[in-house]
Amino acid sequence: MKIIKISGTAMLVCFVFLITGCGGAGVEGLYNATTADGVKIGMKRYRPTPRHSYRSGMPILLANGITMNNNQWDTYSPPWLNSYHYELPSNAPAWARNDPTIRDDNLKYFSMAHYLYLRGYDVWMMNYRGVGRDDYASEDGHGNTDLDVWCALDFPAAVDKVRAVTGKKPVIGGHSTGGLCAYLYLQGITMDANVVKAGEYLPHVTSSAALAAQRNANVSGFVGVDPAGSPILAYEWLIDNALIFDILALEVLIDLDAIMPWVLSLVPPAITSGAVNLVFTIIGNLADAFPSYLPHWADLFGALDFWSVENMDPYAEDFVARIALSSFYLGGIAQYADWGINGEFREHWQNGQENANRVVPPGRTPGDGYYYFNDYMSRMTVPAFSVFSSHSGLVDTATMVDTIYNGKTYNSKDAWIEVPNSGHVDIVNGNSAPTISFPAIADWMDSL
């Protein structure tokens, strides 16, 4: 038996961590939530340094987009990478120029978590199962995990944790898939946790009007940053076949959190941001040149135009690629493909024991047993605010305004904006975020 000795100094350190509010094992801001099927997910409660207090204002829970982790909400210069030398623009707002934290690290200018903290809000950032790095990483689920599992089991556990710790009703939301999970949570979705835990197949998504009403009563509002739903695709006929869907339906976790840190440790920021700029500048130019008289299904580059690099600082681009890019389950990508091709916004087509071996997603038929998200959007009753990108790659503003704002029960505080010259990735921490998106979100939260 191995005996671990803890010195008096170590005990004192642990005590200091405890009273200052640090998370598990003395990790700054770390909290863990356990899902109904027993998976531990990692969360971070934001403050600039351990010398700062957590905010006592309204909590906000932010969930990341697919292929991202919770770092996307808190852009910063990595302390081990001394080549970051971002300088604030000369016309930066006074709140940024006068903030000591941003003076120490100018890249914090693009941190939504930091901005909302400055406005007095208690910011929480979650990682889904299979996602995250270092101590904030969540445990892996089964390989058959899909968006439904993230939204029906992981997201509710995170909301419950925020409510339990703060005793307050949070605003909930996130970027892309994070927004999706938030508004599905508000329509009362759930899954049989025992079946999910067994891992043999995934059960159908179900929902309850009573659960939806309870959840809406327990949160203050919804914030979506380019919230996801049915995407606009191109050349659907190339994807809509058994071979492609057989690949997309593989029960695999693409573990970028294990791969990317090692790969990008070999590459300087100039190379990372340069590659991103080259690829997405070409895509953007080809998307702009697409003839308007051709059908949308031929606009491949319009469908891929989801990163407006002219709206993003190169160091922030490198941060996203180096630190925020994260793991995902292939089943989540498969769902987005199904929605874009079939035009049906629903649970994964392999949910339910009777569908476990189904390869190609079918069209909608009466009584097919699938849960269709659009059918229950009216159960979302809380005030909602969204910030949309102007490019339609991955998320189309008109489509999602119709899904959310024409689908939910009207609230007088419902509102949304579209940020000019922005894309799906840069909408979170691009050049326009600190001057347009961040203040708009905080001002709307103030109105609550």
Summary of the structure (lengths in Angstrom):
residues: 448
radius of gyration: 21.5
end to end distance: 56.2
largest distance: 74.9
contacts: 1552
relative contact order: 0.15
helix: 44%
strand: 12%
